[in-house]
Amino acid sequence: MEVARPRLAALAMVLALTGAPLVAGGLRARAAATPWQPPPAPVAAAVPFAEPRREPAPDAGMPSSVPVHLDIPAIEVHTGLVRLGLNRDGTVEVPPLDGDAPAGWYEHSVTPGEIGAAVLIGHVDTASDGPAVFYRLGALKPGDSITVRRADGTTATFHVVTVGLYPKSDFPTDLVYGPVPYPGLRLVTCGGSFDRSRATYRSNVVVTAR
């Protein structure tokens, strides 16, 4: 094998020397047969047509319609809704404790499905009956669904975004009642430890949904 390598190299050299004139001659013959022509004009690349990027249209929301029923399957809540206004001292009314203690819609907020934050309030428990309509509100998780049936026969569907516990001394007013540019929902009840001297809970559970 050591002897074959020089021979192959020599043969390659011969072919290279003898082939060069043949290649050159071939190029001259082809040039003589084909007159020079200018290169063709460039052709646009075949790029698929792309629609211009469009931002999603803002949610126009639903027309105003009073909410009449609330369903939260994850915590087995199925309740009618009453209207809540303001007390004489300017505080927000809470639902009645008698009967089945339903949840209530704060009528000075938007109706569920409209642009803005609709506010629903319910008791966590009662002294006479124990657990009330929003007893398990704090157990909700992001993504859980909430549906509100409205007086016009339509249903607004929301999904939980956050669940928080806030001291009543530092109630998140802006979070609950502040404006939002989409159909939002706020569910509020009492929570945390119980203050026996005042017969009330020290905190609030607030659920935001959209």
Helices and strands as residue ranges (DSSP letters): H 4-33, E 67-72, G 73-75, E 77-84, E 103-106, E 116-121, E 125-126, E 130-131, G 137-139, E 145-150, E 155-167, G 168-170, H 173-177, E 183-195, E 200-209
